[in-house]
Amino acid sequence: MATRPRRRKRSSKIAENASKGVIAQLDRGRLHNRFAPVEPLDEEQLALIHDASMALLEDQGIEVMGEQALEVFRKGGAEVDNNGMVRMDRNLVMELIAHAPEMFTARARNPANDLLVGGDVINFGLVSGTPNVHDAINGRRMGNLEDYKKLVSFGQYFNVLTFFGNQATAPTDMPVNSRHLDTTLINLTLSDKPFFAQGIGAGRVLDAANLCAIALGLSLEDLKSNPCAMTNININSPRKLDDSMAYGAMQLAILGQPVTVTPFTLMGAMTPATLGGAFVQQNAEALLGISLLQLIRPGTPSIYGGFTSNVDMRSGSPAFGTPENSLANMAGGQLARHYKLPHRTSACNASNAVDVQATYETQMSLWGSVLGHGNLIYHSAGWLEGGLVASFEKIITDCEMLQHMTQVLQPIKIDLDEIGLDAIKEVGPGGHFFGCDHTKERYKTAFYQPFLSDWQNHENWVERGSLDTTQRATKIWQQILEEFEPPPSDPAIVEEMEAYVANRKEVLGKQEPALEPQWL
């Protein structure tokens, strides 16, 4: 995907790839949203949400665990009581978040994959944070290291995916205290795209920062002007920031690295069962977390995260891709722009299978994210079972949808040659355009060509096995793994990263403390 390319150029590339026998893809590049953002809140509603959020921070506050974080808030001018409740004056909050940049670039191992975050730029990310994986051949299973490698291979392979979230799946066959080293090393060797490190505790993110520095040939001090080691932390809604999340975020802020603050706000369970209540709570929680980052290091790249949906009020189970979820994705973007912050959102579903429900719920969530001008759209490919599963087949179907979405966002070329008045005259009333020169010049590149859809007639479809979309996706992911080749790496750098991982594993295996946070 070249920056703002013409549709014909993209289609030509798809045709070229298809002729080589590989999966038809759009070119890799930066995607801009050429449409105006949809804003579901009017000015009065936006002002009311802001005012109520500030009142919540001033009067009720948010519980913060961990003395280090509480001391930062105390010194920064917040009120901290004996129960760890942090209350902040609205003027202090607004002063702090004003330091965060509206846009920033996160460096990747391959400069061509550097991640621009903010403005009208859209980035689609692979599923992350799942404890299980599933595919139609091997079934459902707990996450493991080999499946983690496969998931990273998919994320690297598809051009339409531009970043990885926090661990595509948990490799439960590896020790809990050191598996983050394995996954970070895989991210930096099987891929050359940006990724989010696990943000649980200062030690894990500091390991990620050290490995990113080695991969880029930088020192930790250099990272302060070269953001690359990112993380996402969740507020434990309602109104609680735990110490592990706080310390992970604080450590990266010290190093000037980007942090996304995402409240986990499910209406009816973690927030009031209304959009208004959810927006106010999400807003207050996100702004408190971003304020902490700016107290640590003014100017820390900070992303306003939103993960607001609802629960099924009959069972209490999370629901995604609902009308409320789609509206929340749009409203979250509106709130982020109000505070001049980049926006992280998600494209999720609650289906238990790669079926019609999974598709329409993902589409609802995806459209809400895109129309709301989300800059980082988490879980864009592979999310299933409400986030309990990373699905191989779902990655394939989602990447087809993401390519469709990408094509919709391309500028339309309209000129006299494209309009083809001569062709209309040539064909005349009642004719057809299949054989005219205008069509023959364009028939290979005129339209988007999918890699997953089957446009055969019924008889040919039956003759070729009557494969449905999921079955075709199963064949495709196997083909990808057969074709996949990791991006080139400098052997000396890989050796240095491997030595770092081996040393840290030895230290952690002796039950020695994690790396000491730099502020201690």
VOMAR-963668 format. One record per residue (C-alpha): x, y, z. Coordinates in steps of 0.2 Angstrom, whole numbers, padded with zeros to 4 digits, always signed. Layout:
! VOMAR-963668
XYZ...
This chain:
! VOMAR-963668
+0000+0000+0000+0009+0016-0006+0004+0032+0003-0013+0037-0005-0010+0027-0020-0022+0026-0035-0034+0011-0035-0027+0005-0052-0009+0003-0045-0016-0007-0031-0026-0018-0042-0012-0021-0054-0001-0027-0039-0015-0039-0034-0016-0046-0052+0003-0047-0052+0003-0057-0036-0011-0068-0041-0002-0072-0058+0013-0078-0047+0002-0090-0038+0003-0081-0021-0011-0074-0011-0017-0058-0019-0013-0043-0007-0013-0025-0008+0003-0016-0007+0011-0012+0010+0010+0006+0016+0001+0019+0026-0017+0020+0026-0026+0037+0027-0045+0039+0031-0051+0051+0018-0068+0052+0025-0074+0065+0039-0075+0056+0056-0093+0052+0062-0097+0060+0078-0112+0053+0087-0111+0066+0101-0117+0083+0099-0108+0098+0107-0119+0098+0122-0117+0080+0125-0098+0081+0123-0097+0095+0136-0108+0086+0148-0097+0070+0147-0081+0080+0149-0089+0090+0164-0095+0074+0172-0078+0065+0170-0069+0079+0178-0082+0079+0192-0078+0060+0194-0060+0063+0195-0062+0078+0207-0075+0071+0219-0074+0052+0219-0057+0048+0212-0049+0032+0206-0040+0020+0217-0022+0018+0212-0012+0003+0219+0007+0004+0222+0017+0017+0233+0028+0022+0218+0013+0028+0208+0004+0036+0223+0020+0046+0227+0021+0052+0209+0003+0058+0210+0006+0067+0227+0021+0076+0221+0012+0081+0205-0002+0090+0215-0016+0077+0216-0025+0073+0232-0021+0055+0238-0030+0048+0254-0025+0034+0265-0035+0021+0255-0025+0025+0239-0039+0035+0231-0032+0048+0219-0042+0064+0216-0036+0077+0203-0042+0095+0200-0048+0096+0182-0036+0111+0178-0022+0099+0183-0028+0085+0172-0030+0097+0157-0013+0104+0160-0005+0087+0160-0013+0079+0145-0009+0094+0135+0009+0088+0135+0005+0072+0126+0008+0074+0107-0006+0073+0094+0004+0062+0083+0020+0052+0084+0030+0039+0075+0035+0022+0083+0051+0015+0075+0051-0003+0068+0065-0014+0064+0062-0011+0046+0060+0008+0043+0047+0005+0029+0036-0002+0043+0037+0013+0055+0021+0016+0063+0013+0033+0062+0000+0035+0076-0013+0050+0075-0021+0061+0063-0031+0052+0049-0019+0037+0049-0027+0020+0052-0017+0005+0058-0024-0013+0059-0017-0025+0072-0017-0043+0074-0027-0051+0088-0018-0051+0105-0020-0057+0123-0029-0073+0120-0026-0088+0131-0031-0101+0117-0029-0104+0099-0040-0113+0086-0039-0120+0069-0050-0132+0059-0037-0145+0058-0030-0146+0075-0045-0139+0085-0045-0128+0101-0030-0128+0112-0021-0118+0125-0008-0106+0118+0009-0112+0115+0026-0106+0108+0024-0114+0091+0007-0107+0088+0014-0090+0094+0026-0091+0080+0013-0095+0067+0002-0081+0073+0017-0069+0071+0020-0076+0054+0003-0072+0048+0004-0054+0055+0021-0052+0046+0014-0060+0030-0002-0049+0028+0002-0031+0022-0014-0025+0028-0009-0028+0046+0004-0015+0052+0007-0019+0070+0005-0033+0084-0004-0030+0100+0002-0037+0117+0006-0056+0114-0005-0064+0100-0008-0079+0112+0000-0083+0129+0013-0097+0126+0007-0107+0141+0021-0121+0138+0034-0108+0143+0038-0102+0161+0027-0088+0166+0041-0077+0172+0051-0078+0156+0039-0081+0142+0039-0063+0138+0057-0064+0133+0053-0078+0120+0038-0069+0113+0048-0053+0111+0063-0062+0103+0050-0070+0091+0043-0053+0087+0060-0046+0083+0065-0060+0072+0050-0067+0063+0043-0050+0060+0050-0032+0056+0034-0023+0061+0031-0013+0077+0023-0022+0092+0016-0019+0109+0026-0027+0124+0017-0035+0139+0014-0021+0151+0013-0031+0167+0027-0024+0178+0042-0014+0175+0054-0029+0173+0044-0036+0157+0043-0019+0148+0061-0015+0152+0066-0032+0145+0056-0027+0129+0065-0010+0129+0082-0018+0130+0078-0030+0116+0071-0016+0105+0086-0006+0108+0098-0020+0103+0087-0023+0087+0089-0005+0082+0107-0003+0087+0103+0010+0100+0106+0012+0119+0092+0014+0132+0095+0033+0132+0093+0033+0113+0076+0026+0115+0070+0043+0123+0070+0051+0105+0066+0035+0096+0050+0028+0102+0049+0009+0098+0045-0001+0113+0026+0001+0116+0014-0006+0128-0005-0006+0132-0011-0005+0150-0029-0008+0156-0038+0001+0170-0046-0012+0180-0063-0005+0178-0072+0001+0188-0060+0014+0194-0044+0005+0199-0027+0005+0192-0016-0009+0199+0002-0008+0203+0009-0020+0189+0000-0010+0175+0005+0007+0183+0023+0002+0185+0025-0005+0167+0018+0011+0161+0029+0022+0172+0044+0013+0166+0041+0015+0148+0036+0033+0151+0053+0036+0159+0061+0030+0143+0049+0041+0132+0040+0026+0125+0022+0026+0119+0009+0019+0131-0009+0016+0127-0021+0018+0142-0037+0007+0140-0051+0006+0152-0060-0011+0152-0077-0004+0152-0091-0016+0149-0108-0008+0151-0119-0017+0164-0104-0025+0173-0089-0013+0174-0099+0003+0171-0117+0009+0172-0129+0000+0160-0129+0016+0149-0118+0024+0135-0118+0040+0145-0111+0032+0161-0099+0021+0151-0092+0036+0142-0089+0046+0158-0081+0032+0167-0070+0027+0152-0065+0045+0150-0060+0048+0168-0050+0032+0169-0041+0035+0153-0036+0053+0157-0030+0048+0174-0018+0035+0167-0012+0048+0154-0010+0061+0167+0002+0048+0177+0012+0046+0161+0014+0065+0159+0019+0067+0177+0033+0055+0175+0039+0062+0158+0030+0077+0150+0028+0073+0131+0027+0054+0133+0018+0048+0118+0001+0043+0125-0014+0035+0117-0032+0037+0123-0039+0019+0123-0057+0014+0122-0064-0004+0125-0082+0000+0129-0095-0013+0125-0109-0021+0134-0113-0038+0142-0127-0050+0139-0139-0045+0153-0146-0062+0153-0129-0071+0156-0117-0058+0160-0105-0063+0146-0096-0049+0136-0104-0045+0119-0095-0036+0105-0100-0030+0088-0116-0023+0096-0124-0007+0091-0118+0000+0107-0100-0006+0104-0100+0002+0087-0106+0019+0094-0093+0018+0108-0080+0016+0095-0085+0031+0086-0088+0041+0102-0071+0036+0109-0063+0043+0094-0073+0059+0096-0067+0061+0114-0049+0057+0110-0049+0071+0097-0057+0083+0109-0041+0080+0120-0030+0080+0105-0024+0062+0108-0022+0047+0096-0036+0034+0098-0035+0015+0101-0050+0005+0098-0055-0013+0093-0064-0024+0080-0071-0038+0091-0085-0051+0091-0092-0063+0103-0095-0078+0092-0089-0096+0096-0085-0100+0078-0079-0093+0062-0097-0090+0055-0109-0077+0050-0111-0070+0068-0092-0068+0069-0092-0059+0052-0107-0047+0055-0101-0043+0073-0083-0039+0067-0090-0028+0053-0101-0018+0065-0086-0015+0077-0074-0012+0062-0085+0001+0054-0087+0010+0070-0068+0010+0073-0065+0016+0055-0079+0029+0055-0073+0035+0072-0056+0038+0065-0047+0025+0076-0028+0026+0074-0024+0009+0081-0037-0004+0078-0033-0018+0090-0039-0036+0086-0043-0033+0068-0038-0050+0063-0041-0067+0072-0051-0062+0087-0064-0076+0092-0075-0081+0107-0074-0064+0115-0055-0064+0115-0053-0081+0122-0046-0088+0106-0035-0083+0092-0042-0091+0076-0031-0095+0061-0047-0096+0049-0053-0079+0057-0036-0071+0053-0039-0075+0035-0057-0070+0034-0053-0054+0043-0038-0049+0032-0050-0051+0017-0062-0039+0026-0048-0027+0030-0042-0027+0012-0060-0023+0007-0060-0009+0019-0043-0002+0013-0050-0002-0004-0065+0008+0001-0054+0021+0009-0044+0024-0007-0047+0040-0017-0058+0038-0032-0050+0042-0049-0062+0051-0060-0057+0060-0076-0064+0060-0094-0053+0044-0099-0061+0035-0084-0078+0040-0088-0077+0034-0106-0090+0043-0116-0082+0036-0132-0085+0019-0125-0103+0022-0121-0105+0029-0138-0096+0014-0146-0107+0001-0137-0124+0010-0140-0141+0007-0132-0144-0011-0127-0126-0017-0130-0113-0023-0118-0095-0017-0113-0086-0034-0112-0078-0032-0129-0075-0013-0131-0057-0006-0130-0061+0004-0114-0065-0013-0105-0050-0023-0113-0038-0010-0107-0044-0012-0089-0052-0029-0086-0037-0036-0076-0036-0021-0065-0053-0012-0064-0059-0020-0048-0053-0026-0032-0049-0045-0033-0052-0055-0017-0041-0069-0012-0055-0078-0001-0071-0075-0010-0078-0088-0022-0087-0081-0037-0090-0097-0047-0107-0102-0052-0116-0116-0042-0111-0130-0053-0093-0126-0054-0093-0123-0035-0100-0140-0032-0088-0148-0044-0073-0141-0035-0078-0148-0018-0092-0136-0012-0080-0127+0000-0087-0114+0011-0077-0098+0016-0070-0106+0032-0064-0121+0023-0056-0110+0010-0048-0100+0024-0040-0117+0031-0032-0120+0014-0025-0103+0013-0017-0102+0030-0008-0118+0027-0002-0111+0010+0004-0095+0020+0014-0105+0032+0022-0115+0018+0027-0099+0009+0032-0089+0023+0050-0083+0025+0055-0072+0039+0062-0054+0035+0081-0053+0034+0090-0050+0050+0108-0046+0055+0115-0062+0062+0126-0052+0074+0111-0043+0081+0101-0059+0082+0115-0067+0092+0116-0052+0104+0097-0053+0107+0098-0072+0110+0112-0069+0122+0102-0056+0132+0087-0068+0133+0098-0082+0138+0106-0071+0152+0089-0065+0158+0082-0082+0159+0096-0088+0169+0094-0074+0181+0075-0077+0182+0077-0096+0184+0087-0092+0200+0072-0083+0207+0082-0067+0207+0072-0051+0206+0067-0044+0190+0076-0029+0182+0076-0014+0194+0065+0000+0187+0076+0014+0183+0067+0026+0195+0072+0016+0210
